[in-house]
């Protein structure tokens, strides 16, 4: 089953992920180089978007640049 989740990182950057919830989860690191925050997505991420300015355009990220690991997860942070 497909899903969409939107969150704000600790550094203020907003993210939107399109994911398949029937697959194993993934850990995604923040795309801001100085931020060390990781977020857990409870499914296989198909697309990931970032919005750095309030009300600004969403920009698609290259998944290989921000995926930290794929693993079985039970929650989201």
Secondary structure, DSSP 8 states (H G I E B T S, - for coil): -EEEEEEE-TTS-EEEEEEETTS-EEEEE-SSTT---EEEESSEEEEEEEE-STT---EE--HHHHEEEEE--S---
